[in-house]
Amino acid sequence: MRYLLGSFVLLFILVLAGAVYQAIATRADIDKYPPPGKLVDVGGYKLHINCVGEGSPTVVMEYGLGGLSLVWSLVESEVAKFARVCTYDRAGYGWSESSSKPRTSQEMVEELRTLLTNAGIKGPYILVGHSLGGLNVRLFASQYPDEVVGIVLVDAVPANVYARLAPVFQNNMAATRRMFRSLSLITRLGLLRLLVQLLGKQATPEFVRKLPSKIQPMIVAKFLPKTFETAIAESLLMEISTQQVSQSKLSDDLPLIVLSHGINMFSNIPDQQAKKAGLTWEKLQAEIAQLSSQGSLQIAQTSGHNIHIDQPKLVVDAIRQVASLQLKIQNSKFKIKDN
């Protein structure tokens, strides 16, 4: 009995020590890694947005589930050479404060619109959305068509994915939530931070190691319980988000480039099922490209789901192409008016 009691006491001390270590280190990171951009009130809580470069239209980027604004760094630095580009952290991620509102695409679109308005970032916009972010930019473009002149979708979640890719996608999301719950727990105990301290870069996800070395510690510092809890909340309501997008419609002549991965991301299931799921995903991406008469599909042959990290030049070129196409469309409309 004494041995058992002693074990519980030791466990309690270790848990408490881990939690204190996490709290102290998190506090230190606030001073060490200030927000690159600015915090803007969107109605009782603040979101972080960072804009670089010059020109119009403004490129606004939306990352996927569990990300933060810095994951666009390889794309952002290149786009800033020819356009103004803004990256932001959704509520609960990065430097943004959390929100008690439901994490649906509709809510996130309203938050982004308020953020852009309150930050004084006027349109027109070219929207770039990865994965879940693709749902958000599609909904934004459908609700504010006069403000959006083009879209680039980066392996975006299709609006009909729950019906067309069942049960593979549902199982994938369930596994992702289990991973985020585990990460939330070990982060609270300081274990994730400790692993990074002991093992260095090898303890970080592969996508982090592919990003510029100077921002890698900033991303790791934002691996917080709120990050993973927000990702879980977004995942739980993703089906509702897809339904919201399914009821929307893009402008028929909106410049649209759809990028789809070339390396099958369903490798955690049997080969035949993975092959079938991969083909279905590609077909769904092709259907998205058909939503506009100015839509096209491009396959990122050497990329997995994170095309913006595996092949950032492909995303940069797509943004440039959309910017050029929207300018041609705009000029043709002016000519028609003049005649």
Buried (B, 14 or more C-beta within 10 A) or exposed (E): EEEEEEEEEEEEEEEEEBEEBBEEBBEEBEEEBEBBBEBBEBEEBBBBBBBBBEBBBBBBBBBBBBBBBBBBBBBBBBBBEBBBBBBBBBBBBBBBBBBEBBBBBBBBBBBBBBBBEBBEBEBBBBBBBBBBBBBBBBBBBBBBEEBBBBBBBBBBBBBBBBEBBEEBBBBBBEEBBEBBEEBBEBBBBBBBBBBBEEEEEEBBEEBBEBBEEEBBBBBBBBBBBBBBBBBBBBBBBBBBBBBBBBEBEBBEBBBBBBBBBBBBBBEEBEEEEBEBBBEBBBEBBBBBBEBBEBBBBBBBEEBBBBBBBBBBEBBBBBBBBBBEBBBEBEEEEEEEEEE
